[in-house]
Amino acid sequence: MAEPAAVPASGLRLHTYAWEDAHVVQCSGRLTAEHSEALKTHVRSVIPTTKRVILDLKETDRMDSSGLGAIVAVYISARKRNCELLLVNYNKSIKDLLGLTNLLSVFEACGQTGTRIP
C-alpha cells in the first residue's frame, strides 16, 4: 500500500508513515487558520486506508481555534468510518486549549492508551 506523501504547506509540514496497526501523521509547525484545510484534506485521505490514525503533535508549536476545528472535523470523519483518531505528544498550550473547549476528555483518553511513538 502506498502511503500519502508529506504535504508541503508554508508553516505546517505533515509526514505520514505506517506504524504497527496505524498510520501516524506527524504535524510540524503551526496548526492555524491558514493550514487547517491542509490537515483535514490530508488526514481524510488516510482514513480509508486504516482503522487507526495517530496525530503526533510533538513538533506542533502553535494551534488556534481553526486548528482545533480541523482536529474535531477529522475526528468526526474518522468516527463515521469506524476509524480511531488519537492525539499524542501535544504540548501544554494545546492541552490547555483542549481543556478550555471541554475536548480534553475526548482526546486525553487517547493519550492514556499507552501509545508510544518511536
C-alpha positions in Angstrom: 0.0 0.0 0.0 1.4 3.4 -0.9 1.3 5.9 1.8 0.4 9.5 1.2 3.4 11.8 0.8 4.3 14.7 3.1 2.0 17.6 2.5 4.0 20.8 1.9 2.4 23.9 3.4 4.0 27.0 4.5 4.2 26.9 8.3 2.9 23.3 8.6 4.5 20.1 7.5 2.7 16.8 7.5 4.5 13.5 7.3 2.7 10.2 7.3 4.0 6.7 7.9 2.7 3.3 8.8 3.4 2.1 12.4 2.1 -1.1 13.9 -1.7 -1.2 13.1 -2.0 2.6 12.4 -0.9 5.5 10.3 1.0 8.2 12.1 0.6 11.8 10.9 3.4 13.9 12.3 2.5 17.6 12.4 5.3 20.1 12.5 4.9 23.8 12.7 1.7 25.8 13.3 -1.8 24.4 13.0 -3.7 27.6 12.4 -6.4 29.0 10.2 -4.2 29.1 7.1 -3.2 25.5 7.5 -6.3 23.7 8.9 -7.7 22.8 5.5 -4.4 21.0 4.6 -4.6 18.9 7.8 -8.3 18.0 7.1 -7.6 17.0 3.5 -4.5 15.0 4.3 -6.0 13.1 7.3 -9.2 12.4 5.5 -7.2 10.8 2.6 -5.5 8.5 5.1 -8.7 7.4 7.0 -10.0 4.9 4.3 -6.7 3.0 4.4 -6.5 2.3 8.1 -8.5 1.7 11.2 -6.4 3.9 13.4 -4.8 7.4 12.8 -2.4 8.9 15.3 -1.8 12.6 15.1 1.6 13.2 16.6 1.7 16.9 17.7 5.2 16.8 19.2 6.5 19.4 16.8 3.4 21.5 16.7 4.3 24.7 18.4 1.0 26.6 18.0 -2.6 25.8 17.4 -5.6 28.2 17.2 -9.3 27.6 17.1 -9.3 26.8 13.4 -6.6 24.1 14.0 -8.8 22.7 16.8 -11.8 22.8 14.5 -9.7 20.8 11.9 -8.9 18.2 14.5 -12.6 17.9 15.5 -13.6 17.6 11.9 -11.1 14.7 11.2 -12.2 13.1 14.5 -15.8 13.1 13.2 -14.7 11.9 9.8 -12.8 9.0 11.4 -15.7 8.0 13.7 -18.0 7.8 10.7 -15.6 5.4 9.0 -15.0 3.3 12.2 -11.5 4.6 12.4 -9.9 5.6 15.7 -8.2 9.0 15.9 -5.6 9.5 18.6 -3.7 12.6 19.6 -0.2 12.1 21.1 2.6 14.3 22.3 0.7 17.6 22.5 2.2 20.4 24.4 0.8 22.3 27.4 -0.8 25.1 25.3 -2.6 22.6 23.1 -3.7 20.7 26.3 -5.0 24.0 27.7 -6.9 24.7 24.5 -8.5 21.3 24.6 -9.4 21.8 28.2 -11.0 25.2 27.6 -13.2 23.7 25.0 -14.1 20.7 27.1 -12.5 18.4 24.5 -9.6 17.3 26.7 -11.7 14.3 28.0 -12.3 13.1 24.4 -8.6 13.2 23.4 -7.0 12.6 26.8 -8.3 9.1 26.9 -6.4 8.6 23.6 -3.2 9.6 25.2 -3.8 7.2 28.1 -3.8 4.1 25.9 -0.1 3.9 26.3 0.7 4.6 22.7 4.4 5.3 22.3 5.7 6.6 19.0 9.4 6.0 18.4 
